[in-house]
Amino acid sequence: MSAEPRIELSLKATLQFACEAPCPPKLRSAVHHAVFPGGARVRPRLCLAVAVACGDDEPELANGAAAAIELLHCASLVHDDLPCFDDADERRGKPSVHKAFGAPLAVLAGDALIVAAFQTLGLCMPISTQRAANILSTVAAAVGGPCGIVAGQAWECEEEILISEYHRAKTGSLFSAATIAGAESAGHESEPWRRLGDLLGEAYQIADDICDVVADPKERGKPGKRDLALGRPNAATELGVQGAVRRLRSLLADASESVPACPGSDALRVHIARSALPYLPKELLVAA
Amino acid sequence: MSAEPRIELSLKATLQFACEAPCPPKLRSAVHHAVFPGGARVRPRLCLAVAVACGDDEPELANGAAAAIELLHCASLVHDDLPCFDDADERRGKPSVHKAFGAPLAVLAGDALIVAAFQTLGLCMPISTQRAANILSTVAAAVGGPCGIVAGQAWECEEEILISEYHRAKTGSLFSAATIAGAESAGHESEPWRRLGDLLGEAYQIADDICDVVADPKERGKPGKRDLALGRPNAATELGVQGAVRRLRSLLADASESVPACPGSDALRVHIARSALPYLPKELLVAA
């Protein structure tokens, strides 16, 4: 089965379990709104691409890891969009969860998604307790303190931001969790896969920075020029748009070179070469 | 070691891990504020009391389960106190997390505590993967959808509340997780322990309802008469204060009878007999 149906079916199964009767109906709707229809599912696709490259001998475990990572990403979007943070009205071309359901249900939907992610990993324990336990530790570290996405978001509340920690925690951590968990699902050693996740995390951060500056908010499904409005660092502002595109290409080249020896390294390099760039406006790719 | 130091040391160890450098300093402070000094630690004490009654042959696993349950309870308090829910200024006799640190850090501290709970359970996997995996499933089900505390809180957002589901999810679920996880930590069968948790959850809910109506807010460390102000159901309003005290005593008697056969059942019954009642104003106990 290709990546897309694996991810969508796994997410659907998790939410069916987490939102079955007697779940309060509005919570169920808010959680579904946060997860479906998805964005590009970049992180779970990366997780599965690495799992396949490593042999994918426990595909259900890889599916569970991919779903858990996507659920945690969705949770972070729901909470980041709240009025007390970015106060974003739109996400993925539709109202953000708090716009559609109110702030209380947005807080709770985010909480429910965090729990559902770990519940999914709990359900994977019988497949291989050792591998699933490794994935649980990897994923938890990528989300919580001191270096996970929650910590990344919390840097925005400090007077002095450690920029490198901020980016690594807010974006990079879940990308490296995706590559590491993918490898762990197939029983491969995890550490050699961290660098690939770090590099791709930085590449996607730069692509997002570029889009924030130049892309059409309608096509993107979320408001533009948010970094400028919120006083956040942005690579396209710092390096210029073309400088940022060059940096992105360089990161993808480094990512491709960083792939550890594994049965499916060639196909994984194809996946990497196609990463991040498709999110940029086409005219930028021709010019760069 | 008695329950109190086991719980406090286990919580401290978890937060040290979750908040070590380079954790953003305000997130670290907000998380600590939410957990220390604690309240009565009712749920982790119950978890350890059951573990001890069942032989407590893996005390570190019981400590991890108790800490995870308390962290999730603290997370729920932080999020419930937010301006978009109860808008509570005080908790445990000091400012609520959002009052002290602002709403963004309160949302993030709650998220970090949820993740830290599962991280704690992840760290317990090497002790006994099977038992730790059981505890993970138990705890996740008690917190997330469809029947966990998040679902319980979400019932408050519905026009029509299923009262029994509301109470069972919002309060009962973490009490039954405490008894079940305590038994699971010692390798005992879990289901026979659910009823004890359900009964004690209801008993503490009634004690809380009574205190909300009659107790001195200063002594209690949080504002009184909140249920009336927020239009929430309250047993002391429905049954009268003395009727509610009688119901509480009857629940404790049922709880004592429900204890499954185990090596330390006598000591556990002593623990149960001392439950919930000490939170009531003394004059009520004399009169009842």
HADDOCK unambig.tbl for C-alpha pairs under 7 A between the chains (distance, minus, plus):
assign (segid A and resid 18 and name CA) (segid B and resid 144 and name CA) 7.00 0.50 0.50
assign (segid A and resid 18 and name CA) (segid B and resid 145 and name CA) 4.71 0.50 0.50
assign (segid A and resid 18 and name CA) (segid B and resid 146 and name CA) 5.38 0.50 0.50
assign (segid A and resid 19 and name CA) (segid B and resid 145 and name CA) 5.55 0.50 0.50
assign (segid A and resid 19 and name CA) (segid B and resid 146 and name CA) 5.00 0.50 0.50
assign (segid A and resid 20 and name CA) (segid B and resid 146 and name CA) 5.85 0.50 0.50
assign (segid A and resid 21 and name CA) (segid B and resid 146 and name CA) 6.49 0.50 0.50
assign (segid A and resid 22 and name CA) (segid B and resid 146 and name CA) 5.98 0.50 0.50
assign (segid A and resid 22 and name CA) (segid B and resid 147 and name CA) 6.88 0.50 0.50
assign (segid A and resid 23 and name CA) (segid B and resid 145 and name CA) 6.12 0.50 0.50
assign (segid A and resid 23 and name CA) (segid B and resid 146 and name CA) 4.09 0.50 0.50
assign (segid A and resid 23 and name CA) (segid B and resid 147 and name CA) 6.31 0.50 0.50
assign (segid A and resid 23 and name CA) (segid B and resid 151 and name CA) 6.31 0.50 0.50
assign (segid A and resid 24 and name CA) (segid B and resid 151 and name CA) 6.34 0.50 0.50
assign (segid A and resid 24 and name CA) (segid B and resid 154 and name CA) 6.40 0.50 0.50
assign (segid A and resid 24 and name CA) (segid B and resid 155 and name CA) 5.74 0.50 0.50
assign (segid A and resid 26 and name CA) (segid B and resid 158 and name CA) 6.92 0.50 0.50
assign (segid A and resid 27 and name CA) (segid B and resid 154 and name CA) 6.20 0.50 0.50
assign (segid A and resid 84 and name CA) (segid B and resid 103 and name CA) 6.43 0.50 0.50
assign (segid A and resid 84 and name CA) (segid B and resid 104 and name CA) 5.68 0.50 0.50
assign (segid A and resid 85 and name CA) (segid B and resid 104 and name CA) 6.30 0.50 0.50
assign (segid A and resid 103 and name CA) (segid B and resid 84 and name CA) 6.43 0.50 0.50
assign (segid A and resid 104 and name CA) (segid B and resid 84 and name CA) 5.67 0.50 0.50
assign (segid A and resid 104 and name CA) (segid B and resid 85 and name CA) 6.30 0.50 0.50
assign (segid A and resid 105 and name CA) (segid B and resid 154 and name CA) 6.72 0.50 0.50
assign (segid A and resid 108 and name CA) (segid B and resid 150 and name CA) 6.08 0.50 0.50
assign (segid A and resid 108 and name CA) (segid B and resid 154 and name CA) 6.80 0.50 0.50
assign (segid A and resid 111 and name CA) (segid B and resid 111 and name CA) 6.91 0.50 0.50
assign (segid A and resid 112 and name CA) (segid B and resid 144 and name CA) 5.04 0.50 0.50
assign (segid A and resid 112 and name CA) (segid B and resid 145 and name CA) 6.26 0.50 0.50
assign (segid A and resid 112 and name CA) (segid B and resid 150 and name CA) 6.36 0.50 0.50
assign (segid A and resid 115 and name CA) (segid B and resid 140 and name CA) 6.09 0.50 0.50
assign (segid A and resid 115 and name CA) (segid B and resid 144 and name CA) 5.43 0.50 0.50
assign (segid A and resid 116 and name CA) (segid B and resid 144 and name CA) 6.51 0.50 0.50
assign (segid A and resid 119 and name CA) (segid B and resid 137 and name CA) 6.30 0.50 0.50
assign (segid A and resid 119 and name CA) (segid B and resid 140 and name CA) 5.62 0.50 0.50
assign (segid A and resid 122 and name CA) (segid B and resid 133 and name CA) 6.26 0.50 0.50
assign (segid A and resid 122 and name CA) (segid B and resid 136 and name CA) 6.18 0.50 0.50
assign (segid A and resid 122 and name CA) (segid B and resid 137 and name CA) 5.64 0.50 0.50
assign (segid A and resid 125 and name CA) (segid B and resid 133 and name CA) 6.47 0.50 0.50
assign (segid A and resid 129 and name CA) (segid B and resid 129 and name CA) 6.32 0.50 0.50
assign (segid A and resid 133 and name CA) (segid B and resid 122 and name CA) 6.26 0.50 0.50
assign (segid A and resid 133 and name CA) (segid B and resid 125 and name CA) 6.46 0.50 0.50
assign (segid A and resid 136 and name CA) (segid B and resid 122 and name CA) 6.18 0.50 0.50
assign (segid A and resid 137 and name CA) (segid B and resid 119 and name CA) 6.30 0.50 0.50
assign (segid A and resid 137 and name CA) (segid B and resid 122 and name CA) 5.64 0.50 0.50
assign (segid A and resid 140 and name CA) (segid B and resid 115 and name CA) 6.11 0.50 0.50
assign (segid A and resid 140 and name CA) (segid B and resid 119 and name CA) 5.61 0.50 0.50
assign (segid A and resid 144 and name CA) (segid B and resid 18 and name CA) 7.00 0.50 0.50
assign (segid A and resid 144 and name CA) (segid B and resid 112 and name CA) 5.06 0.50 0.50
assign (segid A and resid 144 and name CA) (segid B and resid 115 and name CA) 5.45 0.50 0.50
assign (segid A and resid 144 and name CA) (segid B and resid 116 and name CA) 6.50 0.50 0.50
assign (segid A and resid 145 and name CA) (segid B and resid 18 and name CA) 4.73 0.50 0.50
assign (segid A and resid 145 and name CA) (segid B and resid 19 and name CA) 5.54 0.50 0.50
assign (segid A and resid 145 and name CA) (segid B and resid 23 and name CA) 6.10 0.50 0.50
assign (segid A and resid 145 and name CA) (segid B and resid 112 and name CA) 6.27 0.50 0.50
assign (segid A and resid 146 and name CA) (segid B and resid 18 and name CA) 5.40 0.50 0.50
assign (segid A and resid 146 and name CA) (segid B and resid 19 and name CA) 5.01 0.50 0.50
assign (segid A and resid 146 and name CA) (segid B and resid 20 and name CA) 5.87 0.50 0.50
assign (segid A and resid 146 and name CA) (segid B and resid 21 and name CA) 6.50 0.50 0.50
assign (segid A and resid 146 and name CA) (segid B and resid 22 and name CA) 5.98 0.50 0.50
assign (segid A and resid 146 and name CA) (segid B and resid 23 and name CA) 4.08 0.50 0.50
assign (segid A and resid 147 and name CA) (segid B and resid 22 and name CA) 6.88 0.50 0.50
assign (segid A and resid 147 and name CA) (segid B and resid 23 and name CA) 6.30 0.50 0.50
assign (segid A and resid 150 and name CA) (segid B and resid 108 and name CA) 6.09 0.50 0.50
assign (segid A and resid 150 and name CA) (segid B and resid 112 and name CA) 6.35 0.50 0.50
assign (segid A and resid 151 and name CA) (segid B and resid 23 and name CA) 6.30 0.50 0.50
assign (segid A and resid 151 and name CA) (segid B and resid 24 and name CA) 6.33 0.50 0.50
assign (segid A and resid 154 and name CA) (segid B and resid 24 and name CA) 6.40 0.50 0.50
assign (segid A and resid 154 and name CA) (segid B and resid 27 and name CA) 6.20 0.50 0.50
assign (segid A and resid 154 and name CA) (segid B and resid 105 and name CA) 6.73 0.50 0.50
assign (segid A and resid 154 and name CA) (segid B and resid 108 and name CA) 6.82 0.50 0.50
assign (segid A and resid 155 and name CA) (segid B and resid 24 and name CA) 5.75 0.50 0.50
assign (segid A and resid 158 and name CA) (segid B and resid 26 and name CA) 6.93 0.50 0.50
